[in-house]
Amino acid sequence: MPAAEAQQALLEVLKSDSRSLFARLVRALGDFDLAEDALQDAVHAATTQWPAGGVPPNPRAWLYQTARFKGIDALRKRGHTIHDDEALGQVQAPQETTEPEEIEDELLRLIFTCCHPTLSPEAQIALTLREVCGLRTEDIAEAFLIPAPTMAQRIVRAKAKIREAGIPFECPPPAEFGERLGSVLKTIYLVFSEGYFSSSGTKAVQVDLIEEALHLTRQLASLVREPEVLGLLALMIIHKARLPARLDPDGELVLLEHQDRSLWDRAAIEVGSQHVLTALRSQRYGPYTLQAAIAAVHAESPSYEETDWTEIVGLYDALLRVEPSPVVALNRAVAVSMVDGPEAGLALIKPLMEGALSNFHLGYLVQAELYQRMGEVGLAQVSYEAALAQAKLEPERRQIQMRLADL
């Protein structure tokens, strides 16, 4: 078989299944780092064996079994006693035994493991994003607004605690979801957010992360009847409905006010809006349902100018009461500026930029836009330059540069 064809087959299975394979290996081997090394070894074996012997009928199963045998071999070399009958024999050609539905369930199971209540909430989310979803430590640190070395240490300590405490790699019964559900939802939402608006790199949108987050949320919604799960699902559905208009033909970002709303998926928006109403009527909703309600108001508005900004300010008021954060306060300030003018928005943003958001590029970007609306070109330029200095996503940097040129 041509090497290029074998390599393409390997890339395809890694793109679609690498995180699920990793999740299943972690449960089989009981160690995050060992599972990662074993999967890498299996990938290396595939690069040499597939061109010579052909791509196996079930490439995913081949990778899993090969990685599992390599991981077991590594455990044996460390002096561990292996009681698995299949593992006691010599490493042999992997069999085609992996069931697709089982491998899909592994990812959700591992997320619940990482969100075990013995770990701090911050460690739960950081560990899941890094080890389960494959996000870079630097990107996770930026989402938490902390230095990357601090985040790296947090992840290392969380893995050590799981190993030392013998935390089982399993999903609890649905009746016991409660104590972990908040962290699980937050983690899945951060995965979706990274896909919908990448924090760095050259791609503004990563559809694979969006689809993975949606898949996990739908799985969760089928297991537990909680309004916030439905609220999160609604939020993702409504945002995804706008994807066709978020990038122009050249792959550049298009701001909400400039998007062609005829490209939005109206059927998906209707589904998401119905989920929002169902969650709101339960009277047990939380931050994701409120964010979904805000997204629904935007999605159902005929234009940016005709948006009911007063309603959006009210929803942000409710969101701040439920989950106060500087980023929510920043978004609320934008809505206030649409109701009461840019000066009112700037007055709310100033203390945020002097405090928690002093290194947050989107804060400077909002500040620049409000100064520009006021005609304060010099101040707008300073803020745009500050945003540019901190932005890491290339399409976003190009957009900021164009706005500077327009000034």
HELIX and SHEET records of a PDB file:
HELIX    1   1 ALA A    3  LEU A   29  1                                  27    
HELIX    2   2 PHE A   32  GLY A   53  1                                  22    
HELIX    3   3 PRO A   59  LYS A   77  1                                  19    
HELIX    4   4 ASP A   85  LEU A   88  1                                   4    
HELIX    5   5 PRO A  100  CYS A  114  1                                  15    
HELIX    6   6 PRO A  121  LEU A  127  1                                   7    
HELIX    7   7 THR A  128  VAL A  132  3                                   5    
HELIX    8   8 THR A  137  PHE A  144  1                                   8    
HELIX    9   9 ALA A  148  ALA A  165  1                                  18    
HELIX   10  10 PRO A  174  GLU A  176  5                                   3    
HELIX   11  11 GLY A  178  TYR A  196  1                                  19    
HELIX   12  12 VAL A  207  LEU A  223  1                                  17    
HELIX   13  13 PRO A  227  ALA A  241  1                                  15    
HELIX   14  14 LEU A  243  ARG A  246  1                                   4    
HELIX   15  15 LEU A  256  HIS A  258  5                                   3    
HELIX   16  16 ARG A  261  LEU A  263  5                                   3    
HELIX   17  17 ARG A  266  ARG A  281  1                                  16    
HELIX   18  18 PRO A  287  GLU A  300  1                                  14    
HELIX   19  19 TRP A  309  VAL A  322  1                                  14    
HELIX   20  20 PRO A  326  ASP A  340  1                                  15    
HELIX   21  21 PRO A  342  MET A  353  1                                  12    
HELIX   22  22 HIS A  361  MET A  374  1                                  14    
HELIX   23  23 VAL A  377  GLN A  390  1                                  14    
HELIX   24  24 GLU A  394  ASP A  406  1                                  13    
END                                                                             
